């Protein structure tokens, strides 16, 4: 008979870093790569279609808005499904939707249909980010969690760079349609490979599915135990939190964490999709040909993987909170400097550093910090609500950014990014919430400043309505 407690947290957190963890990183990272490859691809495609007369500035804004509308809905629904039916279940559905929609996008007859198809692609893409970081965080021991989650973000940065680089050679000389077809085929290949992903034992145990959690843990321990002796683990009974409705995110004890997480994702979304993704279009409207525009954005985009690697190096060493504040202040300073440079080399150099700084925030803030803010029973919903706020900002800012550009050029857009980065730095400094090196379950009790009994009492009576 299996003990009612399988000690998922203690057993997972005492494991050494192993090929199992790296394989998990690669399988989840491949999905993140496809997600961000396609998102970055959208800016290159829309700018090329504008240059070719297939689109207009307003149609490009509609294209971006529908993309992020899909991302918003996809992220929220995936978080709800992931907490209710499992991380793995929700994870595979989103990839299938994205793969099918990408193949359809390669065949559309005009920009209106491409925008509609883009909405359905966004449904799958939004779910990917909502689930990926939270799912990986539940398998990784605390001492390695910041590093591996930041490396997961590296796939995002690498995708931003490679998408621009591939677009530079494919769009002008072949066709943008091949890029969507490539993304669709890759998604279906990955869907098959990810069928081997295990369900999170933490989530299974939180649902009372102890036998399944024990089975998954035994397989993981058996695989790693063949390579190195496994240390013992504590048999202290874990704090078992009852199911909670999505309203827990807005309770007195959790609301500030929710607000902080939302602001992090809003800042990242606005900085990346309100500034960086519009740069190719801005360059085209300023008279650059499409090849030069894509060349410039490719050079600047190389800062994305560099920023993610910097995030991986500092996340566990200096702590999440100092790293987030430093990246925000650096981005603000570079944003102010960017508008004063005149030579192409200086423009590209500061642009490269600006992109790198924004992606440091993504690696530390989005990948590591946000999932750690929430307890296991509602971790994906918390991440999804924050992601939804970020996606809403990304969707809503498309026409706003276009208006800013028409009023004051790139300078006005940069001013708005600087203001948001400074606001986030102040908020994180005031929050005093540090999650570096803590067991995920430790942050659950931190939410309430109370004993396990008081925590359960706070959550008792709530039904799992979401």
N, C-alpha and C positions, 0 to 999 in steps of 0.2 A: 504493500500500500504506500502510495506517495504521500509524503508529508504535506499538509496543507500549505506550507510555505516552501517554495523551491529556491528562495534566496537569489533571484535573478540578478539583482543589482550587485550583491556581494560577489557572486560567482563571475559575472562579466567583468567587473572592475578590477579583479585581482589577476586577470589574464595578462601575460606578456604580449607585446605587439608581435603579430605573427602574419604569415601569408594569408590567413583567413581574413584579417582586417584589411590588408592591402587589396585582396580580391574584391571585398565589399566596396572599398573605396573606388576601384576601377569601374565596377558595374554601375554604381550610383553616379560616379563622375561622368561616365559616358552619356547618361541621360541629361545631366547638367550641360554637358558640352553641346549636345544636339539642341537643347532649349535655347542657349545663348547664341549658338551659331545661327539659328533661324531668326532670332530677334534682331541680331546685328545685320543679318542678311536683308531684313526688311528695309533698313535705311539706305543701303546701297542700291537695292532694286528700285525703290521709290524715286531716288534721285536720278537714276538712269532713265526711268520711264518719264520723268519730268523733262529731262533733256531731249528725249526722243519725241515729245509731244503726245505721248500715250496717256499722260496724266497732267494734273495742274497742282498748284500749291494747295488749293482747297481739297482736292481729291487725295493728296498725300496726307493732309491732316485727318481726313476721314479714315484713310487706311490705318494710320497710327491709332486713332481713337478706337476703332473696332477691334484692332489687335489687343489693346489693353482692356477693353471691355470683356473680351473673351478670357484674358488672363485673370481679371478680377473675379469673374464668376467661377472659373476653373479652380483658382486657389482656394476660395471659400468652400466650395462643394467638396473638394478633395480633402480639406482638413476635417470636415464633418464626417465624411465617409471613412477617413483613415482612423479617427478615434473610435468610430462605432464598429466598423467591419474589419479593421486591420490595415496596417501600413502597406503590406504587400498587395492586398486586394485593390486598394485605391491606386497604387503605384502603376500597376499594369494597365488598368483601364485608360489612364491618361495618355500613355504611350501609344496605345492602339488608335485613339482618337486623333492624336497628332500625326501619326504615320499616314492614316487614310486621307486626312485633310490636305497634307503636303502634296500627295500624289495628285489630288484633284486640282490644287493650285497651279500645277504645271500645265494644265490644259485650259484654263479659263480664257474667255474671249476678249474681256475688257477690264478696265480698272475697277469698275463697280463690282463685278463678280469676284475679282481678286480680293477686294476688301471684305466681301461677305465670307469668302472662304477663309480669309485670314482670321475672322472672328472664331471659327471652329478650330483652327490651328491654335489660337490663343487659349481655348478651353483646355487642351492637352498640355500646353506649355505652362500655364499657370499652376496646374496641379503638380508638375514636376518639382518646381522650386518649393512649393508649400510642404511637400513630403520629404524631399531628399535630405535636407540638413537635420531635420528632427529624427528621421529614421536612423541615419548614420550615428548621430549623437548617442542613441540608446545602446549601441554596441561597443563604443570606444571607451577604454578606461580614462579616468579624469586627467591623468598626467600626460596623455597623448591627445586628448580630445580637441584642444584648440589647434594644434598643428595639423591634424588630419582633416578637420572641418575647413581650415583655411586652404589646405591643398585641394579639397573638394571645390572650393571657389576658384582655384587655379584653372580647373577645366573651363570655368566660365570665362576667365580672362583669356585663356588660350583660344577659346571659340571666337571671342570678339576680334582678336588679331587675325586668326586664320580665315574667318569669314570675309574680312576686308581684303585680305591677300588673295583669296580664291576669286572673290568678286572682281578684283582688278584684272584678272586674266580671263575670266569666263564671260562676264557681262558684255564687255565691248566687242569680243571676238567670236563668241558662240551664241549664247542666249541665257537670259535670267531663268528661263523655265527649267533648264537642266539642274539648277541649284536646288529648287524645290523638289524635283524628282529625286535627287541624291539624298536629301534630308529624309524624304518619305521612305525610301528603301532602307536607309540606315536605321530608322526607327523600328521597322519591322524585324530587322536582324537582331537589334538589341532586345526587343520584346521576347524573342525566343531565348536569348542568352540569359535574360533576367528571370526566367521561370525557376531557376535554381536558388533565387534569393530566399533566405529564411525569414520567417515572421519574427518580429521583435519579442523576445521572451519577457521583457519588461511589460509590454502591452498585454501579452497573453496572461501574465500573472495578475495584472491589474483588473482583468476581466474575469478572474476566477477560473481560467482554463489552465489549471496547474499541470495536468498530464501533458498537454501540448507544449507548455513552457519547458517542462522537464525533458521532453524528447529533443527539442531544439538545443537546449543547453548541453545535453549529453553528447549530441553530434559535434557541437563546437569544441567541447572539452576533449573529446576523443581525437579530433583532428589535430588540435594544438598539442595535446599530451603526447603524441607520437614524436614530436620534435624536441620538447623541453619538459622537465618535470613541472607540474602545476603546484603552486603554493596552496595552502589551505585557505579557507574563507570563514568569516564570522557567521555563526548560526543565530545571531541576534535577530529576533522577529522583525521583519520590515514594517514600516508604517503603511497600512493599507488604506488608501483614500477611496471613499465610495464614489460611484459615478456622479458627475456634475454636469449641469446644463451649461450652455455657452454663456449664460449670464454670470457665471463665476468670474469671467474675465473682467467684469465691470463692478465686482464687489469691492468693498473698502480696502481689503488686504491685497488685491491683485491689480487694481485699476491703474496705478502708476506704472507698473511693469508693462501693462498693455499699452499705455500711452507712449512710454519710452520706445518700446518695440515698434509701434506704428510710426513714430517720428523717424526712427532709423531707416525703415523701409521707404518712407516717403522721400527722405533726403536722397537715398541711393537711386530710387526710381526717377526722381526729377533730374538729378545730376547726370545720369546715364542717358535716359530717354528724352529728357527735355533739352539737354545740351549736346552730348556726344553723338547721339543718333541723328540729330538735325544738322550736324556740321557738313556732311557731304552736300546736302541740299543748299545750305548757306553758301558754300563755296561755289556751287553751280550758279546760283543767282547773282553772285559777285563777279561772274565772267569766266571762271575756270572751266576748262573742258572736263568731261567726265573722267578721263584717264588721270589727269593731274589731281582732281578732287579725290579720287579713290586712292591715289598714291599717298597723298598727304594724310588721309585718315588711316591708312595702313601703318604708316610710320608712327603716328600718334597712338594708334591702337596697340602697338607693341608694349606700351606701358601697362596694359591690363594684366597680362600674365606676370610681369615683373612686380606689380603691386600686390598680387595674390601671394607670390613667393615671399615678399617682405612681410605680409600679414602672417604667413605660416611661421616665419622665424621669430616674430615678436609676440604673437598671441599668448603663448604660455609663459614667456619670459618676463614681459613687462606687465602683463595683465590686460584683460579685455578693455576695462574702462580707460586707463591711460592711453592705450593704443587708439581707441575710438576718438578721444579728444584730440590727440596729436594729429591724426589724419584729417580731422575736420579743420583744424587751424591751418594745416599745411595747404589743404585744398583752397581755403579762403584766400590765403596769401598768394598762391599761384594764380587764382582767378583774377585777383586785382592786378597782378603783374602782366598777365596775358594780353590785356587790352592796350598796354603801353609799348609793346615790342613792334618793330616794323620790318625787320629782315626775315626772310623765309627760314633761315637756320635757327634763329632765336625763337620764332613762332613754333617751329616743330619741336624744339628742345623743351620749351615750357609746356607745350601741349602734351608731350610725352609724359612729363612729370605730373601734370594735372590729372591725366588718365590714371597713372600709377597710384596717385594719392587717393583718388575716388575708389579704386579697387582694393586698396588696403582697408578702407571702411567696409567694403563688401565682404572681404575675407574674415575680418574680425567681428564686425557688427552683425551682418546678416547670417553668415555661416555658423558662427560659434555662439555669440551672445544672445541673440533672439530666442533660439530653441531652449537655451538654458534658463530663460526667465520663467518658464512654465512647468507645472507638475505633469507627471506622466499621463494621468487620465484625460488631460485637456491640452497636452503639449502641441499636437498638430492643429487643434482649433485655435490655440493662441497664436501659433506661427501663421496660420491661415488668415486670421483676422488682421494681423500686422501686414502680411503679404497683400491682403485685399486693400488695405489703406494705401500701400505703396503702388499697387496697380491702378487704383482709382486716381491717384496723383499723376501717374504716368499717362493715363488715358485723358484725364481732364486738362492736363497741361499742354496738349498738342496745339490747340487753337490759341491758347494763352501765349505760348512761346512764339508762335507765328506772329501774334500781335506785337509782342515785345520787340521782335526782330524788325518789323515794319516801322515801329516807332523810333527805336534807337540802335538797331543793328545788333551785332553779337555782344557789344558792350552791355546792353540792357539785360540780355539773357544771362551774362556772367554775373552781373550785380545780384540777380535773383538767386543764383546758385550760392554765391558767397553768403548772402543773408541767411539762407536755410542751413548752411553748414555751421555758421556761428551759433544759430539757435540750437542745433543738435548738440554742439560741444557744451553749451551752458546747461542743457537739460541733463545730459549724462553726468556732468560734474555734480549737479544738484542731487541726482538720484542716489548716489553713494551705493549702488548695487554692483557688487563684484562677484563674478561666478567662476573665476579662474581656479582650476584645481579642485573644485568641489564635486562630490558625487551628486548626480542629478537629483537623487532623493533628498539630499541635504537641503537643496533649494526649495523643496516642497514645504518643509517646516519653516524655512526662512520667510515664506510668504505671509505667515500668520503670526509670527512671534509668539507661538503658543505650543503647548504640549500636544503629542499625538491625539490625545482624547479631545482636546479643544478643536484641533483641526477637523477631526471627524464630525464633531458637533456642528462646526461651521458649515460643512458640506452636507450634513445629513438632511434628508427631506427633499433634496433636489433630485429631480428625475432627469434622465439623460434625454433631453428634448432635442439635442442637435447631434 
